[in-house]
Amino acid sequence: MIPLSKPHFGSEELETIQTVLSSGWVAGAGPKNTEFGKNLARYVGVKYAVPVANCTAALHLSLMALGIKKGDEVLVADYTFPSTAHAVMYAHAKPVFVDVDLNTYNISPDEIPEKISDKTAAIIPVHTFGQPADMNPICKIAKKHGLKIIEDAACALGAKYGNRNVGSFGDAACFSFHARKNITTGEGGAVTTKNKKTADKIRMLSCFGAKNVNKKYTTLSRFVELGYNYKLSDISAAIGIEQLKRIKQIIQKRRMLADFYAKRLSELADITPPFVGAGAVHVYQSYVCVLNKKIDRDKVIHLLKKEGVGTQIGTYSCHVQPVYNSDDICPNSLELFRRSIALPLYYDMVFEDVDYVVNKLERVLDG
C-alpha cells in the first residue's frame, strides 16, 4: 500500500522528546515554544511567530487580534478546507466566498473587487497545496480598500512568491504542522506577523486572555479578555524545531518527486498535473491534479485504493457546504471540487513509487 501521505521523523525528534520529558516542562508557553517561534519567524522573514495548537486556532486568533468582529465580512478563497471559513464564523463575522483560478487553484484577484462591500474588513488568500497566491494584486486591492490581509499558509511553509516567503505579506499569516504538512508536529500551528502588538495580542488570547502582573512577592495572571486555551505543547514545539532544521531538504525532495510525477503524467490523456505560477516556488504539500470531465473522480479514488494506492479529493468548495448558507457563486471552485484528485507524495517516496502510482492510475483510467 502506498499511502497518500506519511510524516518523516528521524532520531533527532526522538532525542528531543526525551530531553523535554526529562526537563519536566511539557505543557505550552515553555522554552521550546519560545525557541520554535524565534526560529520560525527567522525562516519566514518576519519579526514574530507565535506557536499555537493548530492552524484553525491561528486563523481564529489572527482575526480576533486584527479586530474582526460581529457584522464584518471577510473575503475567503472558496477552494479551501472549511476551517478557513469556520474561523471567520468563530469571530462572529461572515465569510464571503471568492472564486479561484482554474490553473493555480488560488483566489482570483479579478474576482475580489465585486465581492467588496462597506462591511468588508479583511481578506484571506489561501496558498493552496503549497502554491503561492498572486499576492501583488491582492495587496494592492487590500490597500485601496483598507482591508486586513490574513494569509492562510497552512500548506505553504517554504513557498516563495517572487523573492519573498509566503507568510511575510499580510498583517498576519497562519501555518499548519498537521501530519500531512511538509513539516509536522503531529498537530500544531503558528501565526507569523511583522507587528509586535499583533503578536502580543495573539499570544495573550492563546493563553486564556491573561496578562502577567508583577506583585511584590510574586507574579499573578490578570484575565483581561475572553481568551482561549490554544497553546502548543513544548513536546510538539521541540519536534517542530527539529523538523524546521530539515525543511530545505524536505522541500527539495518533494519538488523532485513532483517534477517526476509531471513527466510521467504527461503520458496520460485524462489528467492534468498541477500548474505552477510564474515566479512562484511551489512546495507541494499535496500533489493535486485535475481529471477529465468525463471521468468519475470518486470511482477512480475507489479503484486506486483497491490497487494499493491511497488518494483523496483535492479539497472542498466551501460555498456549497450547508453550514455557510451562502448565496455566493464560485463555478471554478466547484469544478475543482468535483474533478481534483490528490496523489501520494511524501518525503520517503522514491521514483519507483511514483512509477507504481502512475502505472496503476493509467490502468484505472484506461478501464
C-alpha positions as CSV (number, residue, x, y, z in Angstrom):
1,M,0.0,0.0,0.0
2,I,1.3,3.4,-0.9
3,P,-0.4,5.9,1.4
4,L,-1.5,9.4,0.4
5,S,0.9,10.9,2.9
6,K,3.4,9.8,5.6
7,P,5.2,12.0,8.1
8,H,9.0,11.9,8.2
9,F,10.8,11.7,11.5
10,G,14.4,10.9,12.5
11,S,16.4,10.1,15.6
12,E,16.6,13.8,16.4
13,E,12.9,14.0,17.1
14,L,13.1,11.1,19.5
15,E,16.0,12.6,21.3
16,T,14.4,16.0,21.7
17,I,11.2,14.5,23.0
18,Q,13.3,12.6,25.7
19,T,15.0,15.9,26.6
20,V,11.7,17.7,27.0
21,L,10.2,14.9,29.1
22,S,13.3,14.9,31.3
23,S,13.0,18.7,31.8
24,G,9.6,18.4,33.3
25,W,8.2,21.2,31.2
26,V,5.9,19.6,28.7
27,A,3.0,22.0,28.5
28,G,2.6,25.2,26.4
29,A,4.4,28.5,26.8
30,G,7.7,26.8,27.7
31,P,11.3,27.3,26.5
32,K,10.8,25.1,23.4
33,N,7.8,27.2,22.3
34,T,9.9,30.3,22.5
35,E,12.8,28.7,20.5
36,F,10.4,27.4,17.9
37,G,8.7,30.8,17.5
38,K,12.1,32.6,17.0
39,N,13.3,30.0,14.5
40,L,10.1,30.1,12.6
41,A,10.0,33.9,12.4
42,R,13.6,33.9,11.2
43,Y,12.8,31.4,8.5
44,V,9.7,33.1,7.2
45,G,11.4,36.5,7.3
46,V,9.3,38.4,9.9
47,K,9.9,39.6,13.4
48,Y,7.4,37.5,15.3
49,A,5.9,34.0,15.3
50,V,3.5,32.6,17.9
51,P,3.2,28.7,18.0
52,V,-0.4,27.6,18.7
53,A,-2.5,24.4,18.9
54,N,-3.4,24.2,15.2
55,C,-3.9,26.4,12.1
56,T,-7.6,26.8,12.8
57,A,-6.7,28.4,16.1
58,A,-4.1,30.5,14.3
59,L,-6.8,31.8,11.9
60,H,-9.2,32.5,14.7
61,L,-6.6,34.3,16.9
62,S,-5.5,36.4,13.9
63,L,-9.0,37.6,13.1
64,M,-9.5,38.5,16.8
65,A,-6.2,40.2,17.1
66,L,-6.9,42.3,14.0
67,G,-10.2,43.5,15.3
68,I,-12.6,41.5,13.1
69,K,-16.0,41.5,14.8
70,K,-19.7,40.7,14.5
71,G,-21.2,42.4,11.5
72,D,-17.9,42.3,9.5
73,E,-17.4,40.4,6.3
74,V,-14.3,38.6,5.4
75,L,-13.4,37.5,1.9
76,V,-12.3,33.9,1.7
77,A,-10.8,31.9,-1.1
78,D,-13.6,29.4,-1.8
79,Y,-11.5,26.4,-2.7
80,T,-10.1,25.5,0.7
81,F,-10.6,23.2,3.6
82,P,-13.6,24.6,5.6
83,S,-11.5,25.5,8.6
84,T,-10.6,28.8,6.9
85,A,-14.2,29.9,6.8
86,H,-15.1,28.3,10.1
87,A,-12.5,30.6,11.8
88,V,-14.3,33.6,10.4
89,M,-17.6,32.4,11.9
90,Y,-15.8,31.8,15.2
91,A,-15.0,35.5,15.2
92,H,-18.8,36.1,14.6
93,A,-18.1,37.6,11.2
94,K,-19.5,36.5,7.8
95,P,-17.4,34.6,5.3
96,V,-17.9,35.8,1.7
97,F,-16.5,33.3,-0.8
98,V,-14.4,34.4,-3.8
99,D,-13.9,32.1,-6.8
100,V,-10.4,30.8,-7.7
101,D,-8.3,30.4,-10.8
102,L,-8.6,27.0,-12.5
103,N,-4.9,26.8,-13.1
104,T,-3.4,27.8,-9.8
105,Y,-6.4,26.8,-7.6
106,N,-5.8,30.1,-5.8
107,I,-8.1,33.1,-5.2
108,S,-8.6,35.1,-8.4
109,P,-7.7,38.7,-7.9
110,D,-10.0,39.7,-10.7
111,E,-13.0,38.3,-8.7
112,I,-12.2,40.1,-5.5
113,P,-13.4,43.7,-6.2
114,E,-17.0,42.8,-6.9
115,K,-17.2,41.0,-3.5
116,I,-16.1,44.0,-1.5
117,S,-18.8,45.9,0.4
118,D,-18.9,48.5,3.1
119,K,-18.9,45.7,5.6
120,T,-15.7,44.0,4.2
121,A,-12.9,44.1,6.8
122,A,-10.4,41.5,5.7
123,I,-9.4,39.1,3.0
124,I,-7.9,35.6,3.5
125,P,-6.0,34.4,0.4
126,V,-5.1,30.7,0.6
127,H,-1.7,29.4,-0.7
128,T,-3.4,26.3,-1.9
129,F,-1.5,23.0,-1.6
130,G,1.8,25.0,-1.3
131,Q,1.3,27.2,-4.4
132,P,1.6,30.9,-3.5
133,A,-1.4,33.1,-4.2
134,D,-0.9,36.1,-6.5
135,M,-0.1,38.5,-3.7
136,N,0.9,41.7,-5.5
137,P,-2.6,42.5,-6.9
138,I,-4.2,41.2,-3.7
139,C,-2.1,43.6,-1.6
140,K,-2.9,46.5,-3.9
141,I,-6.7,45.8,-3.6
142,A,-6.4,45.4,0.2
143,K,-4.5,48.7,0.5
144,K,-7.0,50.6,-1.7
145,H,-10.0,49.4,0.4
146,G,-8.3,49.4,3.8
147,L,-8.6,45.6,4.3
148,K,-6.6,43.5,6.6
149,I,-4.8,40.5,4.9
150,I,-4.5,37.2,6.7
151,E,-2.6,34.6,4.7
152,D,-3.8,31.1,5.0
153,A,-0.4,29.5,4.5
154,A,-1.4,26.2,6.2
155,C,0.1,24.2,3.3
156,A,2.8,26.6,2.2
157,L,5.7,26.9,4.7
158,G,8.8,27.5,2.5
159,A,6.9,28.5,-0.6
160,K,8.0,31.8,-2.3
161,Y,6.3,34.5,-4.3
162,G,9.0,36.3,-6.1
163,N,11.9,36.5,-3.7
164,R,9.8,36.5,-0.5
165,N,8.5,33.7,1.6
166,V,4.7,33.3,2.0
167,G,3.7,34.4,5.5
168,S,5.6,37.7,5.1
169,F,3.0,39.6,3.0
170,G,-0.1,40.0,5.2
171,D,-0.9,41.6,8.6
172,A,-0.8,38.0,9.8
173,A,-0.2,34.6,8.3
174,C,-1.2,31.2,9.6
175,F,0.6,27.9,9.2
176,S,-0.2,24.3,10.0
177,F,2.0,21.5,11.2
178,H,-0.6,18.7,10.8
179,A,0.7,15.3,10.0
180,R,0.1,15.8,6.2
181,K,2.1,19.0,6.1
182,N,5.7,19.3,4.8
183,I,7.0,19.6,8.4
184,T,4.8,18.3,11.3
185,T,4.4,18.4,15.0
186,G,1.5,15.9,14.8
187,E,-1.0,18.7,15.4
188,G,0.1,22.3,15.6
189,G,0.1,25.7,14.0
190,A,1.6,29.2,14.2
191,V,0.9,32.8,13.4
192,T,3.6,35.0,11.9
193,T,3.4,38.8,11.8
194,K,5.6,41.9,11.4
195,N,3.7,43.7,14.1
196,K,4.6,43.3,17.8
197,K,1.2,44.5,19.0
198,T,-0.5,41.8,16.9
199,A,1.9,39.1,18.2
200,D,1.4,40.1,21.8
201,K,-2.4,40.0,21.4
202,I,-2.3,36.6,19.8
203,R,0.0,35.2,22.5
204,M,-2.3,36.6,25.2
205,L,-5.5,35.4,23.6
206,S,-4.0,31.9,23.1
207,C,-3.4,31.7,26.8
208,F,-6.9,32.4,28.3
209,G,-6.6,36.2,27.7
210,A,-4.2,36.5,30.6
211,K,-1.6,39.1,31.2
212,N,1.1,38.8,33.9
213,V,1.1,41.3,36.7
214,N,4.3,41.6,38.8
215,K,3.5,41.8,42.6
216,K,5.9,42.5,45.4
217,Y,6.5,38.8,46.1
218,T,5.1,37.0,43.1
219,T,3.7,37.3,39.6
220,L,-0.1,36.8,39.0
221,S,-2.2,36.5,35.9
222,R,-4.8,39.1,35.2
223,F,-7.5,37.9,32.8
224,V,-8.2,41.0,30.7
225,E,-10.1,39.4,27.7
226,L,-12.0,36.3,26.9
227,G,-9.2,34.2,25.6
228,Y,-8.7,30.5,24.7
229,N,-6.6,27.6,25.5
230,Y,-4.8,27.5,22.2
231,K,-1.3,26.8,23.3
232,L,1.1,24.4,21.7
233,S,2.8,21.9,24.0
234,D,6.6,22.1,24.4
235,I,6.8,18.5,23.3
236,S,5.3,19.5,19.9
237,A,7.4,22.7,19.7
238,A,10.5,20.6,20.3
239,I,9.6,18.3,17.4
240,G,8.9,21.4,15.2
241,I,12.4,22.8,16.0
242,E,14.0,19.6,14.6
243,Q,11.7,19.4,11.6
244,L,12.4,23.0,10.7
245,K,16.1,22.3,10.5
246,R,15.4,19.8,7.7
247,I,12.8,21.8,5.8
248,K,15.2,22.7,2.9
249,Q,15.9,19.1,2.1
250,I,12.3,18.0,2.6
251,I,11.1,20.6,0.1
252,Q,13.8,19.8,-2.3
253,K,12.8,16.1,-2.3
254,R,9.1,16.8,-2.7
255,R,9.8,19.1,-5.7
256,M,12.0,16.4,-7.3
257,L,9.1,13.9,-6.9
258,A,6.6,16.5,-8.2
259,D,8.8,17.0,-11.3
260,F,9.0,13.3,-11.9
261,Y,5.2,13.0,-11.5
262,A,4.6,15.7,-14.1
263,K,6.9,14.0,-16.6
264,R,5.1,10.6,-16.1
265,L,1.6,12.1,-16.1
266,S,2.3,13.9,-19.4
267,E,2.0,10.5,-20.9
268,L,-1.7,10.2,-19.8
269,A,-4.5,11.9,-21.6
270,D,-7.2,12.3,-19.0
271,I,-5.3,14.0,-16.1
272,T,-3.7,17.5,-15.8
273,P,-0.8,17.9,-13.4
274,P,-0.7,20.9,-11.1
275,F,0.3,24.3,-12.7
276,V,3.0,26.5,-11.2
277,G,2.6,30.2,-11.5
278,A,5.3,32.4,-12.9
279,G,7.9,33.4,-10.3
280,A,6.4,31.0,-7.7
281,V,8.1,28.3,-5.7
282,H,5.6,25.6,-5.1
283,V,6.3,23.3,-2.1
284,Y,3.7,20.6,-3.0
285,Q,2.2,19.9,0.4
286,S,-0.2,17.9,-1.7
287,Y,0.1,16.8,-5.4
288,V,-3.3,17.7,-6.7
289,C,-4.3,17.0,-10.3
290,V,-7.5,17.6,-12.3
291,L,-9.2,14.7,-14.1
292,N,-11.1,15.0,-17.4
293,K,-14.8,15.9,-17.0
294,K,-15.9,12.5,-18.4
295,I,-14.0,10.7,-15.6
296,D,-15.8,9.7,-12.4
297,R,-13.3,11.0,-9.9
298,D,-14.8,9.2,-6.9
299,K,-14.7,5.9,-8.7
300,V,-11.0,6.5,-9.6
301,I,-10.2,7.0,-5.9
302,H,-12.1,3.8,-5.0
303,L,-10.4,1.7,-7.7
304,L,-6.9,3.0,-6.8
305,K,-7.5,2.1,-3.2
306,K,-8.2,-1.5,-4.4
307,E,-4.9,-1.3,-6.3
308,G,-3.0,-0.3,-3.2
309,V,-2.7,3.4,-3.8
310,G,-4.1,5.9,-1.3
311,T,-5.7,9.0,-2.9
312,Q,-8.2,11.7,-1.9
313,I,-10.1,14.6,-3.3
314,G,-8.1,17.9,-3.5
315,T,-10.2,20.0,-1.1
316,Y,-13.6,21.5,-0.8
317,S,-15.7,24.1,-2.5
318,C,-16.9,26.0,0.6
319,H,-19.8,28.0,-0.8
320,V,-21.9,24.8,-1.3
321,Q,-21.4,23.5,2.2
322,P,-24.6,23.7,4.2
323,V,-23.0,25.2,7.3
324,Y,-22.4,28.5,5.5
325,N,-25.9,29.0,3.9
326,S,-24.1,31.0,1.2
327,D,-25.5,32.7,-1.9
328,D,-22.1,33.1,-3.5
329,I,-21.4,31.5,-6.8
330,C,-17.9,30.1,-7.5
331,P,-18.1,27.9,-10.6
332,N,-14.3,27.3,-10.9
333,S,-14.0,26.2,-7.3
334,L,-17.0,23.9,-7.7
335,E,-15.4,22.4,-10.8
336,L,-12.1,21.7,-8.9
337,F,-14.0,20.2,-6.0
338,R,-15.7,17.7,-8.4
339,R,-12.6,16.8,-10.5
340,S,-9.5,17.2,-8.4
341,I,-7.5,14.2,-7.0
342,A,-4.5,14.2,-4.7
343,L,-1.9,11.6,-5.5
344,P,0.6,10.2,-2.9
345,L,3.5,12.5,-2.1
346,Y,5.8,12.3,0.9
347,Y,9.5,12.6,1.8
348,D,10.2,8.9,2.0
349,M,8.8,8.2,-1.5
350,V,11.2,7.1,-4.3
351,F,10.8,7.4,-8.1
352,E,9.8,3.7,-8.3
353,D,6.8,4.6,-6.0
354,V,5.8,7.3,-8.4
355,D,6.1,4.9,-11.3
356,Y,3.9,2.4,-9.4
357,V,1.2,5.1,-8.7
358,V,1.1,6.3,-12.3
359,N,1.0,2.8,-13.8
360,K,-1.9,1.9,-11.6
361,L,-3.6,5.3,-12.4
362,E,-3.2,4.6,-16.1
363,R,-4.7,1.1,-15.7
364,V,-7.7,2.6,-13.8
365,L,-8.2,5.4,-16.3
366,D,-8.0,3.1,-19.3
367,G,-10.6,0.9,-17.7
